[in-house]
């Protein structure tokens, strides 16, 4: 019983594993997982987003990236910048610019409140996720403050201690 084929005689996995991409939660089009690592979330907002037809079609296909995205308040409007929505192939000529700034739809009182909050030192607006609520595309926006390196290290240390305590409790219960 000799093995034959391209992997004959190889021990283990001869092909390098592709880096796994974590899928967004069900219902989400895109999530910004790095945001909770880099920022301390103060408050969350749900807002609509103004999109063109080809952008909606591309989002429905589950293609969007929030990695470097951020929101700014300009005048009396909130804009989402650096969110990447790739071209929708069947739209050929009528396609959109993938990195264009997109207007976020909030109530006037929410925008006025955000203006006051973002003028405070160290507070910024970060998109956490993009999802569909019925036929409408929504963005979960967070008012956040940046974490320093020592804060992140402390958080990692606390998480490891918590895991060890849980592991010990499981072993004691056996």
C-alpha positions as CSV (number, residue, x, y, z in Angstrom):
1,X,0.0,0.0,0.0
2,X,2.2,2.8,-1.2
3,X,1.0,6.3,-1.1
4,X,1.0,8.2,-4.3
5,X,0.2,11.8,-5.3
6,X,1.6,15.2,-4.7
7,X,1.8,14.7,-0.9
8,X,3.3,11.2,-0.9
9,X,6.0,10.8,1.7
10,X,5.4,14.1,3.4
11,X,5.0,14.2,7.1
12,X,2.5,16.7,8.6
13,X,1.1,19.5,6.6
14,X,3.4,20.3,3.8
15,X,1.4,23.3,2.6
16,X,1.6,26.5,4.7
17,X,-1.7,27.4,6.3
18,X,-3.4,30.5,5.1
19,X,-4.0,33.1,7.7
20,X,-7.5,32.6,8.9
21,X,-9.8,35.6,8.7
22,X,-12.3,35.8,11.4
23,X,-15.8,36.2,10.1
24,X,-18.0,39.1,11.5
25,X,-20.8,38.1,13.8
26,X,-24.0,37.0,12.2
27,X,-25.8,39.9,10.6
28,X,-22.7,42.1,10.6
29,X,-21.1,43.1,7.3
30,X,-17.8,44.3,8.9
31,X,-16.5,44.7,12.4
32,X,-13.6,46.7,13.8
33,X,-12.1,44.3,16.3
34,X,-9.0,46.4,16.8
35,X,-11.1,49.3,18.1
36,X,-11.8,47.7,21.4
37,X,-8.1,46.9,21.8
38,X,-6.8,50.4,21.0
39,X,-9.7,52.4,22.6
40,X,-11.7,52.5,25.7
41,X,-15.3,52.8,24.6
42,X,-17.3,55.5,26.4
43,X,-20.6,55.6,24.5
44,X,-22.1,53.9,21.5
45,X,-24.4,55.3,18.8
46,X,-26.4,53.7,16.0
47,X,-26.5,55.8,12.9
48,X,-27.5,55.4,9.2
49,X,-25.1,55.8,6.4
50,X,-25.6,57.5,3.1
51,X,-24.6,55.0,0.3
52,X,-24.8,54.7,-3.5
53,X,-26.4,51.7,-5.1
54,X,-23.2,49.9,-6.0
55,X,-22.0,50.4,-2.4
56,X,-25.1,48.7,-1.0
57,X,-24.7,45.8,-3.4
58,X,-21.1,45.4,-2.4
59,X,-22.0,45.5,1.3
60,X,-24.7,42.9,0.8
61,X,-22.0,40.7,-0.5
62,X,-20.2,41.0,2.8
63,X,-17.3,43.1,1.6
64,X,-16.1,46.0,3.7
65,X,-13.1,47.0,5.8
66,X,-13.2,49.2,8.9
67,X,-9.6,48.8,9.9
68,X,-8.4,52.4,9.6
69,X,-11.8,54.1,9.5
70,X,-12.8,57.0,11.7
71,X,-15.5,59.6,11.9
72,X,-15.2,63.4,12.1
73,X,-17.7,66.1,12.8
74,X,-17.5,68.9,10.1
75,X,-19.9,71.7,10.5
76,X,-23.3,70.2,11.4
77,X,-22.5,66.8,9.7
78,X,-20.7,63.6,10.7
79,X,-18.5,62.0,8.0
80,X,-17.1,58.5,8.0
81,X,-13.6,58.4,6.4
82,X,-11.2,55.6,5.3
83,X,-13.9,52.9,5.3
84,X,-13.1,50.6,2.3
85,X,-16.1,49.3,0.3
86,X,-14.7,47.5,-2.8
87,X,-16.1,47.9,-6.3
88,X,-19.2,46.0,-7.2
89,X,-18.1,44.1,-10.3
90,X,-21.4,44.0,-12.3
91,X,-21.7,47.9,-11.9
92,X,-18.8,48.4,-14.3
93,X,-19.0,52.1,-15.3
94,X,-21.3,53.3,-12.5
95,X,-19.0,52.2,-9.7
96,X,-18.1,54.2,-6.7
97,X,-14.8,55.4,-5.2
98,X,-13.9,52.7,-2.6
99,X,-12.4,55.1,-0.1
100,X,-14.8,58.1,-0.5
101,X,-16.0,59.9,2.7
102,X,-19.6,58.8,3.6
103,X,-22.1,60.9,5.4
104,X,-23.5,59.4,8.6
105,X,-27.1,60.1,9.4
106,X,-27.8,61.2,13.0
107,X,-30.4,63.4,14.7
108,X,-29.4,67.1,15.2
109,X,-29.3,66.8,19.0
110,X,-27.0,63.7,18.7
111,X,-24.6,65.7,16.4
112,X,-24.6,68.7,18.8
113,X,-23.8,66.3,21.7
114,X,-21.0,64.7,19.7
115,X,-19.5,68.1,18.8
116,X,-19.3,68.9,22.6
117,X,-17.9,65.5,23.4
118,X,-15.2,65.3,20.6
119,X,-13.9,68.7,21.6
120,X,-12.8,67.2,24.9
121,X,-9.2,66.1,25.0
122,X,-8.5,62.6,23.7
123,X,-12.0,61.7,22.6
124,X,-12.6,60.4,19.1
125,X,-15.3,58.7,17.0
126,X,-14.6,55.2,15.9
127,X,-16.9,52.9,13.9
128,X,-17.2,49.5,15.5
129,X,-19.4,47.6,13.0
130,X,-21.4,47.9,9.8
131,X,-24.6,45.9,9.6
132,X,-28.0,45.8,8.0
133,X,-31.2,46.5,10.0
134,X,-34.0,45.5,7.7
135,X,-33.2,47.1,4.3
136,X,-31.1,49.9,5.8
137,X,-27.3,49.9,6.3
138,X,-26.3,51.0,9.8
139,X,-23.0,51.9,11.5
140,X,-22.4,51.4,15.2
141,X,-20.3,54.4,16.1
142,X,-18.4,54.7,19.4
143,X,-17.2,57.7,21.3
144,X,-13.8,56.5,22.6
145,X,-10.6,57.5,24.3
146,X,-7.3,56.1,23.3
147,X,-5.6,53.5,25.6
148,X,-2.0,53.9,26.4
149,X,0.5,51.0,26.2
150,X,0.5,50.4,29.9
151,X,-3.3,50.2,29.9
152,X,-3.3,47.5,27.2
153,X,-0.6,45.6,29.1
154,X,-2.6,45.8,32.3
155,X,-5.7,44.5,30.4
156,X,-3.7,41.6,29.0
157,X,-2.3,40.7,32.4
158,X,-5.7,40.8,34.0
159,X,-7.2,38.6,31.3
160,X,-4.4,36.0,31.8
161,X,-4.9,36.0,35.6
162,X,-8.7,35.5,35.1
163,X,-8.0,32.6,32.8
164,X,-5.6,30.9,35.3
165,X,-8.2,31.3,38.1
166,X,-10.9,29.8,35.9
167,X,-8.6,26.9,34.9
168,X,-7.7,26.2,38.6
169,X,-11.4,26.2,39.5
170,X,-12.2,23.7,36.8
171,X,-9.4,21.4,38.0
172,X,-10.6,21.6,41.6
173,X,-14.1,20.7,40.6
174,X,-13.0,17.4,39.0
